[in-house]
Amino acid sequence: MVLILVVLTAFIPISVQALSLDDDVTIEAGGHLVIMNFTVDTAPSIYAYNDAGSIRYLAYLNTGSEQTSFDVLLMTQDQFGEYLAGRPFQYASDSSSLNAGSVPASVYHLFLEGGDFTLLIDNSDRAATPSAPGELTVHYQVVTQNLEVQQEPRWDLFIGLMAFVGMIGMAFLIVLRISNRNKIERAKESSDRKCAGCGEVMPSYGRYCPYCGKER
């Protein structure tokens, strides 16, 4: 039962308050990559900025990138829906980076209001015109504090758990087979020692059954 619950948790999106990401990604021409979706629960009070949600990111071109500029956009999830639909959208200008490339995209942003947000890397002309159409290869680092960051279900965890369950099942079958073989051998050994006349188990010594006198 516990194992089943653990397996099921692999499919449930989870959220974390603090997150650190460090990755290399490739984005096709005209495409985008969502780095994270997150929620800012409440705005901090004037005396509690240490408890405010914050995000810090750095993104720069990798060697061999066909594209030489890109945008990092922070927007509300409602505006992200407009972005996906190809309609005009708005992004947070003070926490987004346009035409990054020759200069890395680098931002630290403190959230003074709540809401649901999306952070993405854009390799299209939705915000700023790319320097040239081509595949984009970038390295990005992101650190968040006091944000409810939504993470996708862990398929790698699920696959690992399934492999573990398979190994346990295989071990159980092997143990069961050995146990059954031992039982059969013991039963055969016991039948070999039984007297053909009276059915009593005969001792290992002697030529005649001590119970009925039949010759072994």
Phi, psi and omega in degrees: 000315179299319181297321179297317179296321179296318179297318181296328180294340178294338182263354185265121176302141181241162177233148179228150182281324180231140184213143176230124181240145179207109190206157171254134182223155175237131183236129182292159179300132180083002183254187179209166176225122175281118178283315179196154167249136183209166182234134170258114188294303184218157175283142181285155174283168183295341182255006186226047180292340178294339179266000182287152175287144180215156176220138177230128178223154176221130179218136180212159182292142171267156177298136179093359179292130177289325179273141182247004174211156181201169178240143168248120188241133172247127182211164174290159181291334173295316179291329176296325174298321176294320178301313181294327182280355180079015179264165176303142182218166178240148177229163180282106187294330183279351179231016174247161180231119179257145177055039173290158181154281175296328172243128181299155172278122183216119184216142166238126183228133176254126185272121180257004176214154182276172178149178177253131188228161176229134174245128183216159172255128186249129176241045179223187179259022182293325180251300177233152182286126178298153179292330178197141178292128180175171180288137183253131175236118183226160171246133179228151175228134180224136175230129178238154175221136175058035175239143175273092183272124180276128178244146183288160176304145183272090177292328179294323177294319179298315180297318178297318179295321178296321177296321179295317178298319178298319179294320178296317179298318179296317179297320179297317180296321179295314179297319179296320180294317179296318180297315179296321179295320178295320178297319179295317180295320178293321178295321178294317179297320179294320180292328178293334182267356179281144178288136180288341182272308184249348178084000178285151178285123182272146174294161183289346180253166176088154183261339184241150178290128181288351183263319181237354177080004180288142180293142182299000000 
